[in-house]
């Protein structure tokens, strides 16, 4: 069983969590062109390496960040957003 460390609840089975996508800076929707907004919404960086990702622990309703190597699937650390 794969374990993911929730920053609030400690080690939890991965089945209790949902992937929320890669953490990326969102452009100001009122200041970008349609093409720039589409680039943000549609395109993702897929090269191998360490990614910062949103994860959601369903039972507690906690969103947190996991740093995960997407090639090896190794989770390096987890933390609450803004509390690095």
N, C-alpha and C positions, 0 to 999 in steps of 0.2 A: 504494500500500500504506500502510495506517495504521500508525504507529509509536507504541508506548507505552514510556515510559522506566521500566525496572525499576531501583529504587534500588541493587540489587546488581550487575546485569549490563549496565546501560546501555540504550541504545535497542534495542528488540526489536520484531519484527512482532507486530501484535495477535493473529494466529493462534496465537501461543505462550501467550496469556493467557486466563484465564477470569474473567468478571464474578462477583463474590461478593455483590452487593447493597449497599445503602446502609449506611454506618456509623451505627449508632444505639445509644444507651445502653440496655442490657438491664436491665429491672427485676429485682429479686430474686424468683425464682420462688416462694420460700417465703413472701413477704410481700405478694403481690398477689392480688387476686381473680381468679376465672376470666375475668371480663369484661375486666379490665385486661390479663391475659396474652393473651387473644384479640386485643385492640386492638393490642398489640405485634407479635404474630405475623402478623396479616392486613393491617392498614392501613399504607400507605406514604404519604409526602408526595410528591405528584406535580406540584406547581407548578413552573414553570420557574425555574431558577436554578442556582447552584453547589452541588453535592452532594459530600460526601465518601463515597467508595465503596471497598469491598474489591475488590482484584484479585489474581489468583494467577498467577505465572509458572510454568508447568507444568514446563519442563525443569530448573529449579533448585529447585522446591518452595518458592518465596518468596511469602508473602502480604505485600501492601503496600497503602497507601492512595493513591488518586488523587483529586484535586479536579478535578471535571469539570462544565462548564456543560451541563446536560442539554438545553438548547434548541439550542445551537450545536454541541454535541459537542466543544467545545474542552477539551483537558486542560490545566489551569493549572499543576499540579505533582504530583509523586509523592514519597512518602516512606515509610519503615518506620513501622509503628504504634508510637507512643510516642517517636519521634525526629522531632519537628517542628522 
